[in-house]
Structure formats: structure tokens, C-alpha cells
Amino acid sequence: MTTNVHADPRVAPAPDHSAWPPYWQQLLTSNVMREFRAALQLTPDTSVRDSVIDDLCSFYGCSPEECVEQCVNWGRYFDEEWDAAPNVSEFHRTSKSSSFSLLWWAYCQAEGYQWSQSVGAAEAALRVGVRSGSHLDFGCGPAVTSQLFARLGFDTTAADISTSMLDFARFRFARRGMQATFLDLNDGEIGEGKYDVITALSVLWLVPDFEGTVRRLHAALKPNGLLFADITPSKSAHARWQMYSEDLPLRRQLHAAGFDPLIRLPYMGTLYRRVSSHGPTHAIRGARDLVLLSPLRQIYRDMRTRSAAH
């Protein structure tokens, strides 16, 4: 069983941000973070906490006390669903515990108990000058990233294989009078040349066909479009749902698909630009990465990890 729990900001000690990297501290007071908090609220007068609890209680028919219990102790409910599911696809398609976990995690981010990938991804896109257009939230979950991009002026599409979370996301958007397109990836395609920005947060190391998936994401972007993704798998022994254990082979496949890294945000992910895989700059970067992303580097990493453990 996992021991994973979320903090409850109502009773947990106030977070200490002094050890956070300066960039993370700046995001806490940024305009993008203010939009992220506002996206989670039902109304400007309703707190993020009350809004999150109301969303979950109204959709899933539980009491506020039951809601907080399932949000904070999400690992136990996650394990129960995982063990009962006949296969990984069915777990992701029907999971209820993931809605409680992911929405509460967004609440913790809004209160400063955790850094926010959604805010980091949006800020990175704005930093390179992409301030509007079409956005795909790939593996959207409850679609809090879609909400943020919609508030920033993007036309957003929320896509997932989890029909249960897509239904929850539709419910949350409708309650707030917000517009989005919802795409069930079980029977729908993301298309080609449609998006200016794609976010794939905490999802690519869950897909069984990584190479095929990133090639489809590359095709779905417009020329010079942006992909924000994190591909560093968790080292936790509890992360049973991960398909991969190392990121270097995944980075090689991203490069081969035609993605060049623009901005790396520690622990959050990397902003990539879609390029032609036949361009000279991309080819030069590929030659460099033969060394930087080679199997020898993985051996070096493993040696450092073992040395640190002793």
C-alpha cells in the first residue's frame, strides 16, 4: 500500500519558501498564479478550498468531511482502485480517486504548499511570446491547466483517456461559464497542425507507446509550436503506474521526433519547440546529444546515485 498523502492547508504548518529556487518564489506572486487561483474558484467571493470541495461533493455526491478525507489520504483510495482494476487502461479510464487527488493538489499549489506545473508551463509560453492561440491539455485530468490557459485567452482543448475525469472537467467548466473543447482519447484523435501550445503534465511517462505519442504531438502542433512536458519519472517505490524508469531514452526520442528544448524548469518540466527534424540546427543538437544523452551518461548517473546512497 502507498503512504502518499496530501497536506491539508487548513491544519498544516505554513509553507517555508525560503529554500525554494528564486524562480519558484517569483511564480507564487505572478499574474499567472493569480489567474490559476481564480480559475479554481467558483466565484470571486468563494475561496479556492471551498470551491474545490464544492466541485467534488456536488459531482461525486459525498459530504465535505468525506471529500477532505479522500483528498488528503488519496493514496489509500488510489491503491484500492488500482488493485481492483482489470488492467492499467481501465484504471485510468474509470479512476475516481485521481479526481480527488489532482484537484486537491491544485488547491495545495494555489496555497503555496507545492510548485505548480500549470503555472510554470503557462509562464514559459508567455515568456517566449506565445500569448494566445489554440492549446491542447493532453492528459488533462480535471483540466485545471485548460482552465488557466482559457483565462489567459487561449482556445483550449481538454483531452484524456479517463472518461470519468473528462465528465468531471465538463462539469467544472460549465459551473464557471467557461468554454472548452473536450476530447475523449479512447475514440478521438488530436489531429494535425492544430495547436500553438500543448501541455503534457505528468502524463508522458504513463503512456505505453512514448515514441508514437510524441510523434503524434509533434504532428498536432503548428510550425514552431510549443510543447511543455515533464519526462523525469519518479524514483518513488510507490509509483507503480509509471511505464519508464529513466528519462534519457525519452529525451532522445523527443529529439528524434523533432523537439528542441527552449526552457528547462527544474522539477517542473521543459518547454520544447516543434522543429523540422531535418533542419541544420536540430541536426547539430542531435550530434551533441549523442554524447549528452548517450548510454554512457546513464551509466555515469547510476554510479553517482549508488555513490550518494553510501
Order of alpha helices (4+ residues) and beta strands (2+ residues): alpha-alpha-alpha-alpha-alpha-alpha-alpha-alpha-beta-alpha-beta-alpha-beta-beta-alpha-beta-alpha-beta-beta-alpha-alpha
